[in-house]
Amino acid sequence: MLDYEMVGFDNALHMWRVTYQDPENGAEFVFLTTDGTLQPGVVALLYRLRWKIEKTFNTFKSKLHLTKAWANGNTAQEIQAHFSALAHNLLALLLHRLAAQHDINEQKLVARHEAAADGATTGDRPHHPFYFVAKLALQLSCQFIRLVRTLLRHPVPWEVALPLFKLRLAAYI
């Protein structure tokens, strides 16, 4: 943390400006918050998590082609949100099972995890465990999603599908 100060427009509205320096790369960030009880590192972590949530929504919209609402009602939109999250979680579970049971890994994620493990400390200070939760949130590649979509449209036996997963996840085409 570099600076933590109260700012506001009048007596009714107060905000806190947090100037934070990323211990990993030295980049400086400025955040505004209305919650004066949060520690500056927590504010930075919450903004980082927010970015990961935005990337997950991008996955829903772009990679899973979920750009239109099914209906206008609140119930229908809530059901669609649940199905979208379910689809994402099932894909993430499949990816995890491929890695755990068949040693088929998405190389981009493996490289990202190795880089995070190498940078586990900054100087003599270890990172907070939540730092890695925010940093390594699962993103699904387009190749993986396209392959699952193809296999759902044209089912093949699992023994035939496994080499396809290994081929697609080993390198990016």
C-alpha positions in Angstrom: 0.0 0.0 0.0 1.3 3.4 -0.9 -1.6 5.7 0.3 -5.0 5.4 2.0 -7.0 8.6 2.3 -10.5 9.7 2.7 -12.0 11.8 -0.1 -15.4 13.2 -0.6 -17.6 15.9 -2.1 -19.4 17.1 1.1 -20.2 15.8 4.5 -22.8 13.4 3.1 -20.5 11.4 0.8 -17.2 10.0 1.8 -15.0 7.6 -0.1 -11.6 6.2 0.4 -8.9 6.4 -2.2 -6.5 3.5 -2.0 -3.2 3.7 -3.9 -1.8 0.2 -4.1 1.5 -1.2 -5.6 1.4 -4.7 -6.9 4.2 -6.6 -5.2 4.6 -8.9 -8.3 5.4 -6.3 -10.9 5.5 -3.0 -9.1 2.5 -1.5 -11.0 0.6 1.2 -9.2 -3.2 1.1 -9.0 -5.7 3.6 -7.5 -9.0 2.3 -6.3 -12.1 4.1 -4.8 -14.3 2.4 -2.2 -17.1 3.5 0.0 -16.2 0.8 2.6 -13.7 2.4 5.0 -13.3 -0.9 7.0 -11.5 -2.8 4.3 -7.7 -3.1 4.3 -6.0 -1.7 1.1 -4.8 -5.2 0.0 -8.4 -6.5 0.3 -9.7 -3.7 -1.9 -7.1 -4.5 -4.5 -7.9 -8.2 -4.3 -11.7 -7.5 -4.7 -11.0 -5.5 -7.8 -8.8 -8.3 -9.2 -11.6 -10.8 -8.5 -14.1 -8.5 -10.2 -11.9 -8.6 -13.3 -12.0 -12.5 -13.2 -15.8 -12.3 -13.0 -15.8 -10.1 -16.0 -13.7 -12.6 -17.9 -16.1 -15.4 -16.9 -19.0 -13.3 -18.3 -16.9 -12.8 -21.5 -16.6 -16.6 -21.7 -20.4 -17.0 -21.4 -21.0 -14.3 -24.1 -18.3 -15.1 -26.6 -17.2 -18.7 -26.2 -20.5 -20.2 -25.2 -22.6 -17.9 -27.4 -25.0 -16.8 -24.7 -25.6 -13.3 -25.9 -29.4 -13.2 -25.9 -31.9 -13.6 -23.1 -34.4 -16.4 -23.4 -37.2 -14.3 -22.1 -37.9 -10.9 -20.5 -39.1 -12.1 -17.1 -36.9 -12.1 -14.0 -37.6 -15.8 -13.4 -36.5 -16.7 -17.0 -33.4 -14.6 -16.7 -32.5 -16.2 -13.4 -33.0 -19.7 -14.8 -30.8 -18.8 -17.8 -28.1 -17.5 -15.4 -28.2 -20.8 -13.5 -27.9 -22.8 -16.7 -25.0 -20.7 -17.9 -23.1 -21.2 -14.6 -24.0 -24.9 -14.7 -22.6 -25.3 -18.3 -19.4 -23.5 -17.3 -19.0 -25.6 -14.2 -19.6 -28.8 -16.1 -16.9 -27.9 -18.7 -14.5 -27.0 -15.9 -15.3 -30.3 -14.2 -14.6 -32.2 -17.4 -11.3 -30.3 -17.8 -10.3 -31.2 -14.2 -11.3 -34.9 -14.7 -9.3 -35.1 -17.9 -6.2 -33.8 -16.0 -6.7 -35.9 -12.9 -7.7 -39.3 -14.5 -6.1 -39.2 -18.0 -3.2 -36.7 -17.5 -4.6 -34.6 -20.3 -3.9 -30.9 -19.5 -4.6 -27.7 -21.2 -1.0 -26.5 -21.8 -1.9 -22.8 -21.5 -3.2 -23.4 -17.9 -0.2 -25.5 -17.0 2.1 -22.7 -18.0 0.1 -20.2 -16.1 0.1 -22.4 -12.9 3.9 -22.9 -13.2 4.5 -19.2 -13.6 2.4 -18.6 -10.5 4.3 -21.2 -8.5 7.6 -19.7 -9.6 6.5 -16.3 -8.4 5.1 -17.6 -5.1 7.0 -15.0 -3.2 8.0 -11.5 -3.7 11.3 -10.9 -2.1 11.1 -12.4 1.3 7.3 -11.9 1.6 5.0 -14.7 0.6 1.8 -13.9 -1.3 -1.5 -14.2 0.5 -3.3 -17.5 -0.5 -6.2 -15.6 -2.0 -3.8 -14.0 -4.4 -3.6 -17.3 -6.3 -7.3 -17.8 -6.2 -7.7 -14.5 -8.1 -4.8 -15.1 -10.3 -5.6 -18.7 -11.4 -9.3 -18.5 -11.9 -10.2 -21.0 -14.5 -10.7 -19.8 -18.1 -11.9 -22.2 -20.7 -10.1 -22.1 -24.1 -12.1 -21.8 -27.3 -10.5 -25.0 -28.6 -11.7 -26.9 -25.6 -15.3 -25.5 -25.9 -15.4 -26.1 -29.6 -14.3 -29.8 -29.2 -16.9 -30.4 -26.5 -19.6 -28.8 -28.7 -18.5 -31.0 -31.7 -18.5 -34.1 -29.5 -22.0 -33.3 -28.2 -23.3 -32.9 -31.8 -21.5 -35.9 -33.1 -21.1 -38.4 -30.2 -18.2 -40.8 -30.3 -17.1 -43.4 -27.8 -15.0 -42.1 -24.9 -12.0 -44.1 -26.1 -12.1 -42.1 -29.4 -12.7 -38.8 -27.7 -9.8 -39.0 -25.3 -7.1 -38.8 -28.0 -9.0 -35.8 -29.5 -8.8 -34.0 -26.1 -5.1 -34.8 -25.8 -4.4 -33.5 -29.2 -6.4 -30.3 -28.8 -5.3 -29.4 -25.4 -1.6 -30.1 -25.9 -1.0 -27.3 -28.4 -3.0 -24.4 -29.7 -3.9 -24.5 -33.3 
